[in-house]
Each structure stands twice: as structure tokens, then as C-alpha cells.
Amino acid sequence: MSARAIDPRRYHEAVEPAMSPIAANNPVCLYLETTNRCNLLCTTCPRTYADLEPQADMSWELFTRIVDQVPNIARVVLHGVGEPMLVKELPRMVRYLKARGAYVLFNTNGTVLTPRKGRELCDTGLDELRVSLDAADARTFMLVRGKDYFNRIVRNVRAFTEMQRREELTLPRVSLWLTGLKETIAQLPDFVRIAHDVGVKEVYLQRLVYFDNDAIGMARPDQALFERLTEDEQQHLDAATELARSLGISFNASGATEPGESLARKADKSPWSLCRRPWAVMYFTANGRALPCCIAPFSQHGYENYTLGDATQASLREIWNGPAYQQFRAALHSDVPPKSCASCGLRWSL
């Protein structure tokens, strides 16, 4: 399937229905962790509590080595467990990918979205800029994100969208993201209002990912909304949905669903079997380690438990249908899935 035939925002649908341990086609999406450095201390992120890998920015050599092996890639996401906008080579990376026809996006915390860096991003042709704000006020932001940058981020995003309107720029599409916690669900309507006030037309509710064992910070089962919505919490969600509709804001869930469906209880006995990522996506850390997806580091401790290859030592072709990938795919279609996938499924973040 050619890159042009794939909707980059629903890339998972490009996977053939018959999913065997050996993938019939090349990946259609790359996740490239441009850095594992970060300037926040988010209480929902494992890197705040542990050294996952040696600190690094992805080198230009590693970046081009990976990208050049998938010349028709449809979609590239330039984030992982770090803050992409700390990377000096980021604009160069975006331009390199856009020259190859890829749809390019990344999540940022927005702390260093200065006018100069914002202008630079617009000039690259970046398709989407996703800003993880995670709160509707400074107190809650400090609780969730670990540092007092709320007002700075709001100012940065407002200045960026004002520049886009002033210069009639349609790209990148800007969205605000909030991780759904028991602590923050009541703020959803105010979060939608903030998006409207700063000129953002898209809001996303991100499902909390947490470790089943040895939970960290606020990434705990008791903070999760998935399959646990109370009547009051449902009312906050409904109010945000109605407010977004009245303000002309697109309000979505972080998976292939709308917010209510993304949190609702399902009867699936093996939800992990819905996942198509191992047939569609390759994820590489800043050091070149191949992981199943961007969610695995948040759902199981220890990269060694789900490493599928090393791009500094093997070709993508060797990794993609190598023994580790084949075993991982086979496990997804079994009654004993990989631990990083056991409570996952199609409704996680895309």
C-alpha cells in the first residue's frame, strides 16, 4: 500500500485483517524518540522516577539510518518519553521527513514554544503540534506536571495561534491534551474553555496509562477513569462535550474513538487482540532500541522485557520480522499476551 493511500490519522486501518506473526507489509508509521531528556517532572511518567536508558538525543546519523530504510513511510511521530523541542536538530528532522511526503507530528509540553521556535516549526511544514497541558489551572498543573509552567505554556500557545491567524497559516494543526485522572476530570469544561481562549480548535482526552504492579506517582489504578467513571464524572465529561460543540471545538479521545467510548466498560475478554500496532508501527528510542509502541514504557517496568531489536545493530527489515517481533505478534493473538499489553487494546492513544 502506498503512503498516499493511507489516512495518516487512522494509519492502523492499513493493516490487513489476517494478522500473522510475520508481517506481510512494511510499517506505515514510525515513532522516533528524538530525545529522552525532559524539563518537567510529570507524576504520570516513568522517566521521572527511573533512568529508562542512558540520556540521549537521537543522533542525525541514527535518525536518517532509520528513516531511509522506510522511504514510503506515511506517518512519523517525533516523541517518546522526552521533550522534542529541546532537540536542536528537530526542525531539520521535520523538513527531512516532509521532503519524503510523510505526515509529521509530535507532542510537546509547550514550555519552550518561543516565537522563534514557533516560526521555525511553521516553516518546516509540520502537520500537527500536540500540546500536553493536563490541567486547567496552575495548582493542578503543578500537581500533575511537577513544575510551575502553566501560565507560560498558555501564553506560548496563545502567541503561536495568534501568529498563525495573523499570517493565515493552517499548519501545524494545534491541539490541547489532558490526561484523564480522577484529580482532573472535573476540570474538563474549563480545559475546553482554555482551548477556546487561546485559539485552539481541537481538544483530546488521553487515557491514563499505569503499571499494574509498583505504580508510580499519579499513574495509579485509583486515578484511572477507564471503566471507572462515576455519575458525577460522567456529567463533567458530558458538560465538556456539549461546551466544545457550542464553541466549535473538536473534542476527541486519544484513541480511535470519542471520549465517552474510550472510557466505557467493554465486554472484550481479550482487548489486547484488537491492537494492530505490531503490524503497523515501529518505535525506536533515542538510543535505537526497538519497542512495541509508545505505551509499553508506561505499562511495564524494564525495557529489557519488551525490546524487539536494535537499529544500531540490525536493519529494520531484520528487526520487523525477526524472532522477537514474531513472538510478540503471536502472543497478542493468544490467551497470554505480553504483560505490557494485557490491559491495552485499540482504545489507547494513537
N, C-alpha and C positions, 0 to 999 in steps of 0.2 A: 504494500500500500504506500503510495507516495505521500510526502508531507502535506501537499495541498489538499488531499482527500480527507485529512483528519481535522476535526474541530479541536484546537489545542486546549480548550477549556473542558472538553469531555474526551480526552485522549484515551481513557480506559476503555471506551466503547470500540476502539480499533482492534481490540483483542478478539481473535477468533473464538467462537463458542466452545470448541473442543480444545481444552487446555491440558496438554500432556506435559510430562516432566521436561521434555525437550521443546523449547520454544520454536515455533515454526517461522517467526519473523523477528527482525531486529527490534530493539526497543524504540518506542516512539517518543519517550520523554527521558531527559536526564535531570537528575538533581545533583548539582555540583556545590559542595560546601566550600564557598570561596574563602572562608575563614572559620576557625573555631574560637577566635577572640571575641569578647563582648565587653561593653561598657556598662551593662546593667547586672543586677543580681536577682533575677526573677525567681520567685519562690515556687514556680511550677516547672523549672528547667533543671535537668540533671547536671549541667555543666557548672551550676552554682555550687554544687555540693561535692563534685568529684572531678578529677582530671581524667577525661574520657580518652584523650590521646595527647601526644606532645603538641604544645601550642604552635599553630602554623597558619599562614595564609597559603592558599593553593598557588603554587608557582605557575608562571606563564607556560613553562615547558610542560608541566603535568596537565594543565588546562587544555592546551592545544593538542597534546597527545591523545586525550580522551575524545575531544570534540571531532578531531579529524578522522576518527575511526567510525563515526556515525554521520556521514555527510548529509543525509536527508532527514536529520532529526527534526521533529515537528515542534517540540516544546522543551525549553530549558529553564529550570528553576535554580536561581543562584543563591540559595541559602541552605543552612543546616542548623547547627547549634550556636553559631556566632552571628555577629552583626555585619552584614555585607558592606555597608557603607564605610566601614573602617578600612577597606581594601583599596589601595591606591590604583590597582590595575582594573577595578570594577568597570569603569566606563569603556576601557579598551576591550574587555571581555564581552560586554554587551554588543559593541559595534562588530566584533568578530562574528558573533552569533547571528546578528541581524543581516550581515552580508551573506550568510548561508541560508537565509529565509526562515529562521526559527522564530517562534513566538517566545518572548523572553520576559520573565518576571522575577521578583523576589520580595520577601517580607523584610521590613526594616522596623526598628524601634523609633525611628524618626528623630533621634536626638541630634544627629549631625546632618540633618537635611537643611543645610545652609542655602542661601540664594545662589551661591556659586555652584555648589554641588547639584542643586536642583536644575539649574540651567544646563549643566553638563549632562545630566541624565536625559533631559528632553532632547538634547542634540544627538544622543546615541540611537534614538528610535525605540527605546524601551517600551514594551507593551503595557505592563501592569506594575504599579507600585503599591504594595500592600503594607499598610502601617498598623502594627500591633500596638494598640493603645491600652486595652484591657481594663479600663476604668473610666468613670465619668467625673471623677474629682481627684484632687491631688492626694488626699488622705488614703483613699483606696488604692491609687496608683502606687504609692509608697509601700503599702502593704503587699501588693502583688508583685511589683517590679523591682523593689529593693532600693531605689534611689529617687530623689525628688526632682524629676524631669517633666512632670505632667504639663505644666504651663508652657515650658519651652517647646515641647512637641506640638501642642495645639497651635502655638504661634507659627512654628515651622510649616505645618501643614496648611494653615490658612494662607501664609505668604506664598506657598507653592501653588495652590489652586488659584489664587488671585493673579499670579504671573501667567498661569495657563489661560485664564479668561482674557486677560489684557492682551495677550499675544495670539489669541484664538488657536491654542494648541489643544488637540484632542488626545494626545498621548504624552505620557503614560496614563492609563486609567487608574484613578486613585481610589482606594477603599480603606475603611477602618475596620479593625478586627478586635473582637472581645472574646476572651476565653471564658466559657460559661462555668461559673463557680456558684456555689450556694452564697458565697460572700458578695457576688457582683450581679446576680440575676435581677435584683430589684432596680439596678441602675440602667437596665436595657433601654427604657424610654428616654432617659436623659442622654444616653450614649447616642441614640438616633438623633436627638436634638443637636448634640455637639457636631455630629457629621454634617447636618444641615447648616449649622452656623459657620463651619469652616469651608463650606463649598464642596463637600464630598457627597457623591451620589450613590455609593454602594457601602453597605454595612454587612459584616459577616459574623455569625456566632460560631465560635470554634469549640468543638467538644474537648473537654479536659482529658488529657492522656496521663495515666498514673501507673505506678508499679503496684502489682497485686501484693507483692511482698516488699518489706522495707521501704515503705512510702517516704517521700521527701517533701519538706516544706508544705505548700498548699496543694500539691499534687497527690491528694489522698482520696480514697473512696468516699469518705463522708462529705467531700466538697463537690463531688461529681453530680451533674444533673441528669446524665444519661440513665433512662429507665427509673428515675427517682423524682420526677417533677411533682411537687405538691400542688394543691389547688391554687394557693397564693402565687406560687412561682409561675404556674400556667397563665395566671392573669397578667403578670408582668410581661411575659412573652407575647400574649395577645395584644396588650396595650402597645408594645413596641412595634408589632406588626401593623396595627392599624395606624399608628402615628407615621410610620415610614410610608405607608400607602398615601396618606394625606399630604405628605411633604414631597412626594415624588422620588423617594429613595428606595432603591432596590435592597431588600433585606433577605439575606440568604444564609443557609448553613454552610459549613466549611466542607461538606462532602457533596455528593451528587443529589442533594435533597434540599427541601425547605426546612427552616428551623424547627418547627414542631415535629416533623417526621424524624429529623436527625436525633432527637432526644427520646422518642417514644419507645415503649417496650415492644419488641417483636417476638414472634414465636419461633424464629430461626434456631434450630438445635445446633447448627454449626455455622455461625455467621462468618467465620474466617474463610469458608469455602467460596464466599461471594467475591473475595478480593482478586483483582486481575493484575495487580501491580507487578508481581514477579514475571509476568508475560509482557509488560508494557514499559516498565521503569527500571533504570539503573541509577543507583545513588552512590556517590563517591564522597568520602570525607576529604578534608583539606590535605590529608596525608596520602590519599589514593586508595584507602580501604573501601571495598565494595560492601554495602549493606543492603538489606531488602528494601528499605524505604526510609523516609524521614521520621516515621513514627516509632520505629524499633528502639532507638536510644531512649525514648520516653516510657517504654513499656516493659523493658527487661534490662537489668543491670549487666554490664560487661559486653563490650563489642565482640570479644572472642566467641561469644555464644551464637552469633549470627553473622559472622564475617563470611562473605561469599567469594572473596578474591582480593587481589591487589593490583591496581592499574599500573603501578611502577614495576611490576614483575611479570605481568602477563597481558596479552591482548584482550580487548573487550570480547572478541569472539570466543576466546578460550574461557573467559570467565562466564559469559552469558549462558552457555550450555555445558559448563563444566560440572563435575560431580556435585559440588556444594549447591549450585543453583538447582540442579535436577532433584536432589534430595529435598531441598526446601519446597519446591513446587509439589512434589509428591506428597509431602506432609500436609500441605494445605488441603488436599483432597482426601485426607484420612480423618479418623476419629481422634487422632492425637496430633494436633497442629503444633508448629513451633511455638514456644512459650511467648515470644514477642507478638504473636498473632491471636492468641487464644480468646481474647475479649474484643477482637477487632472485627473488621468487615468493611463493606463498601461505604458505610456511613461515616468513616473517619475523614479527616481532612484530605482534600485533593489539591 
